[in-house]
Amino acid sequence: MGAGSEDLFGDAAAIEPAVPGSYGQAPAGFRLPEAMRLGPVRLQVADLERSLTCYRDVLGLRVLDHADGRARLGSHGDLRPLVDLMERRGARRAAPRHGLYHFATLLPTRADLGRFVRHLGEAGVRAGAADHLVSEAFYLTDPDGLGIEVYADRPREAWTRVGRELRMATDPVDVRGLMQAAGDVRWDGMPSGTVIGHVHLHVGDTARAGAFYGDRMGFDRMVWRYPGALFLAAGGYHHHLGANTWAGPTATAPAPDEAQLLAWTMELPAAADVASLAASLGAGGVAVRPIGDAAFEVRDPWGTAVVVRQVPS
């Protein structure tokens, strides 16, 4: 994101509370269930041990399993994987291409975010920062150039809208307030309850992204006036998915030997929901690849893979 709140929404008199049902544009056909959630992101990296130093020691994820050039990581106290690292030795550093802009880990509380930011400072790690009105976020890059966001949401009752569009922006973060919220408790890694909050992708065209992810995959459009970007979600969230054209008009898909996002995951509450989404895609001429019971993989128009599955039991 790159525009301040006043750049987009102008007259303060038009701003209203974003109460449930008052914002967003629902698709005309299939609509994702409110209980849709995101599952793990699968990343290709050049040096697994180097990446583990970043994801474990800097981000604070816990290694759940590690063998044969692959490691899965989650938060402390949870067995649910959040990040799946797959090594391709010597993979080239990621460049701005179609695919991952960043994935985002959502912390349970603002106090957790404050403790994380203090941890970054003590470790000498530099990060970008932004107040997005609906959330406060910090941005890092892993050793392969893959983008990471760590954030905490503001309460939904604090969200606002203009017309049907949710207000989001890029404003300065109140770091002092975050430090006060953190209190004296030390950072001890990603706490239980941390989830993948959203994924943000580079795409070739936001209108086409809206047609695919909104009309076919069933996301609601939440923010559509942000320069070069579109934000979509299910269940009234601010966004589970961002799509931008900031990589430029000549961007291409990553080559097989580059660090990259291999797939991101959507988890639906029932097998019938997975079947309905597959049918919606099929009606639009989009091929899906079954990968097990109540699960399939599909690629967006720019080749980014999405795994859709029933929530694991």
C-alpha positions in Angstrom: 0.0 0.0 0.0 1.2 3.5 -0.6 -1.6 6.1 -0.2 -2.7 8.0 2.9 -6.3 7.9 4.2 -7.2 11.4 2.9 -5.7 10.6 -0.5 -8.5 8.1 -1.2 -11.6 9.0 0.7 -11.6 12.8 0.8 -14.6 14.4 2.6 -14.7 13.2 6.2 -18.5 13.7 6.2 -18.8 10.7 3.9 -17.2 8.3 6.5 -19.5 6.0 8.3 -19.1 3.0 10.7 -18.5 -0.3 8.9 -21.2 -2.3 10.7 -21.7 -5.8 9.5 -23.5 -6.0 6.2 -22.9 -2.3 5.3 -19.7 -2.7 3.2 -18.3 -4.9 0.4 -19.6 -6.0 -3.0 -20.7 -9.7 -3.0 -20.2 -11.8 -6.1 -23.4 -12.5 -8.2 -22.9 -16.3 -8.1 -21.0 -18.5 -5.7 -20.0 -16.8 -2.5 -17.4 -18.2 -0.1 -18.8 -19.2 3.4 -18.1 -16.8 6.2 -16.0 -19.4 8.0 -13.5 -19.6 5.1 -10.0 -19.3 6.5 -6.5 -19.4 5.1 -4.1 -22.4 5.5 -0.4 -22.6 5.1 1.7 -20.9 2.4 4.3 -23.1 0.6 7.5 -21.4 -0.3 10.5 -22.4 -2.4 13.8 -21.3 -0.8 17.5 -21.6 -1.8 19.0 -22.7 1.5 16.7 -24.2 4.1 19.0 -23.8 7.1 19.4 -20.1 6.2 15.7 -19.7 5.9 15.0 -21.4 9.2 17.3 -18.9 11.0 15.0 -16.1 9.7 11.6 -17.8 10.2 12.5 -19.3 13.6 14.8 -16.7 15.2 13.5 -13.5 13.7 9.8 -14.2 13.0 9.5 -16.5 16.0 7.8 -19.5 14.3 8.3 -23.0 15.8 9.7 -25.8 13.7 7.0 -28.6 13.6 9.0 -31.0 11.4 12.1 -30.8 9.4 13.4 -33.5 7.0 14.5 -34.1 3.4 14.9 -30.5 2.4 11.5 -29.4 3.8 10.4 -27.8 7.0 6.9 -26.9 8.3 6.5 -24.2 10.9 3.7 -22.9 13.1 3.1 -20.8 16.2 4.0 -21.8 19.7 1.3 -24.0 21.3 -0.4 -24.9 18.0 0.2 -27.9 15.7 -1.4 -26.2 12.7 1.3 -25.4 10.1 1.5 -21.8 8.9 4.6 -21.9 6.6 5.9 -24.8 4.6 9.5 -24.3 3.4 10.8 -26.4 0.5 14.4 -26.2 -0.5 15.7 -25.9 -4.0 19.4 -25.6 -3.6 20.8 -22.4 -5.2 17.4 -21.0 -6.2 17.8 -17.5 -7.5 16.6 -14.6 -5.3 12.9 -13.6 -5.8 12.3 -10.6 -8.1 9.1 -8.6 -8.5 7.1 -11.0 -10.6 3.5 -12.4 -10.8 2.9 -14.3 -7.6 3.9 -13.4 -4.1 4.0 -9.7 -2.9 3.8 -10.9 0.7 2.1 -13.3 3.0 0.9 -12.0 6.3 0.8 -13.6 9.8 -1.9 -12.2 12.0 -1.1 -12.0 15.7 -3.9 -12.3 18.3 -3.5 -8.9 19.9 -2.0 -5.5 19.6 0.2 -6.2 22.7 1.7 -9.2 20.8 2.5 -6.9 17.9 4.2 -4.5 20.2 6.3 -7.3 21.7 7.3 -8.4 18.2 8.3 -4.9 17.2 10.4 -4.5 20.3 12.1 -7.9 19.6 12.9 -6.7 16.1 14.5 -3.6 17.5 16.6 -5.5 20.0 17.7 -7.9 17.2 18.7 -5.0 15.0 16.2 -6.0 12.3 14.8 -3.2 10.1 11.2 -3.3 9.0 8.7 -1.2 7.2 5.5 -0.1 8.9 2.0 1.1 8.1 -1.2 1.9 9.8 -3.9 0.6 7.5 -6.8 1.9 9.6 -8.2 -1.7 9.9 -4.8 -3.0 11.1 -1.2 -2.1 12.1 1.5 -3.9 10.1 5.2 -4.4 9.8 7.0 -5.6 6.7 10.1 -7.7 6.3 11.9 -9.6 3.5 13.3 -13.1 4.0 16.8 -14.1 2.8 15.4 -15.1 -0.6 13.6 -11.8 -1.1 10.1 -13.1 -0.3 7.8 -10.6 1.4 6.4 -11.1 4.9 3.9 -9.0 6.9 3.3 -9.3 10.6 0.2 -7.5 11.8 -2.6 -7.1 14.3 -6.1 -6.1 13.5 -8.0 -3.2 15.0 -11.4 -4.2 16.5 -14.1 -4.4 13.8 -16.1 -1.8 15.5 -13.3 0.7 14.7 -13.5 0.0 11.0 -15.1 2.6 8.7 -16.4 2.9 5.2 -17.3 5.3 2.4 -20.4 4.0 0.6 -19.9 0.2 0.3 -16.1 0.5 0.3 -14.1 -0.3 3.4 -11.5 2.4 4.3 -7.9 1.2 4.2 -4.8 3.4 3.9 -1.1 3.6 4.5 -0.5 6.0 7.5 2.3 6.2 10.1 2.2 3.7 12.9 2.0 4.8 16.5 5.0 2.8 17.6 5.0 4.4 21.1 1.5 3.2 21.6 2.5 -0.3 20.5 5.3 -0.3 23.1 2.9 0.8 25.8 0.5 -2.0 24.8 3.4 -4.5 24.9 4.0 -3.8 28.6 6.9 -5.6 30.3 6.1 -9.0 28.8 9.0 -10.3 26.6 8.5 -11.7 23.1 8.7 -15.4 23.2 7.8 -16.3 19.6 4.6 -16.3 17.6 1.9 -17.0 20.2 -0.8 -19.6 20.0 -3.7 -18.2 17.9 -1.4 -16.7 15.2 -2.8 -17.5 11.7 -2.1 -16.6 8.1 -4.3 -13.5 7.9 -4.0 -12.8 4.2 -1.9 -13.3 1.1 -1.0 -10.4 -1.3 -0.2 -11.2 -4.9 1.3 -9.5 -7.9 -1.1 -9.9 -10.8 -1.2 -8.5 -14.4 -4.6 -6.8 -14.2 -6.8 -6.0 -11.2 -10.1 -6.2 -13.2 -9.2 -9.7 -14.4 -8.1 -10.6 -10.8 -11.5 -9.4 -9.6 -13.3 -11.6 -12.2 -11.3 -14.6 -11.2 -11.1 -14.3 -7.4 -14.4 -12.5 -7.0 -16.8 -13.8 -9.6 -15.4 -17.4 -9.8 -13.8 -18.0 -6.5 -16.5 -16.2 -4.5 -14.6 -13.5 -2.6 -16.3 -10.2 -1.8 -14.6 -7.0 -3.1 -13.8 -4.8 -0.1 -11.5 -2.1 -1.4 -11.3 -1.2 -5.1 -10.1 2.4 -5.3 -6.7 1.8 -4.0 -4.2 2.8 -6.7 -3.2 -0.3 -8.6 -4.7 -2.7 -6.1 -7.8 -4.7 -5.2 -8.7 -6.2 -1.8 -11.1 -9.2 -1.4 -12.3 -11.2 1.6 -14.9 -13.6 3.0 -17.0 -13.2 6.1 -16.7 -9.4 6.3 -13.0 -9.4 6.9 -11.0 -6.5 5.5 -9.0 -8.7 3.2 -7.9 -12.3 2.9 -6.4 -11.5 -0.5 -4.7 -8.5 -2.0 -4.0 -8.2 -5.7 -1.8 -5.5 -7.2 -0.1 -4.5 -10.5 2.9 -2.8 -8.8 5.4 -5.2 -10.4 4.8 -3.4 -13.7 3.3 -4.2 -17.1 6.2 -6.4 -18.2 6.1 -8.7 -15.1 6.1 -12.4 -15.8 5.7 -15.6 -13.7 8.7 -16.7 -11.7 11.0 -19.2 -13.3 11.2 -22.7 -11.8 14.7 -22.0 -10.4 13.6 -18.8 -8.5 12.6 -18.5 -4.9 8.8 -18.1 -4.9 5.4 -18.9 -3.6 4.6 -22.4 -4.7 1.0 -22.3 -3.4 -1.3 -20.7 -0.8 -4.3 -22.4 0.8 -8.0 -21.8 1.4 -9.8 -23.9 3.9 -13.6 -24.3 3.7 -15.8 -25.7 6.5 -17.5 -28.5 4.5 -16.8 -30.8 1.6 -19.9 -29.4 -0.1 -18.4 -25.9 0.0 -15.3 -27.3 -1.8 -17.5 -28.9 -4.4 -19.5 -25.7 -5.0 -16.3 -23.7 -5.5 -15.0 -26.3 -8.0 -18.3 -26.1 -9.8 -18.1 -22.3 -10.0 -14.7 -22.5 -11.5 -15.7 -25.2 -13.9 -18.7 -23.1 -15.1 -16.2 -20.4 -16.0 -14.0 -22.8 -17.9 -11.3 -22.9 -15.3 -9.6 -26.3 -14.8 -9.1 -27.7 -11.4 -6.8 -30.5 -10.4 -8.2 -32.9 -7.6 -5.5 -33.6 -5.0 -7.5 -35.8 -2.6 -10.8 -36.0 -0.9 -12.5 -32.6 -0.7 -9.4 -30.9 -2.1 -8.2 -29.5 -5.4 -5.6 -27.1 -6.8 -6.3 -24.3 -9.2 -4.0 -21.7 -10.9 -5.0 -18.1 -11.3 -4.6 -16.3 -14.7 -0.9 -15.6 -13.9 0.0 -19.1 -12.8 -0.2 -18.8 -9.0 -1.4 -22.0 -7.4 -4.2 -22.0 -4.8 -5.0 -25.2 -2.8 -8.6 -25.4 -1.8 -9.5 -28.0 0.8 -11.9 -28.8 3.6 -10.7 -27.7 7.0 -8.5 -30.5 8.3 -10.1 -32.4 11.2 
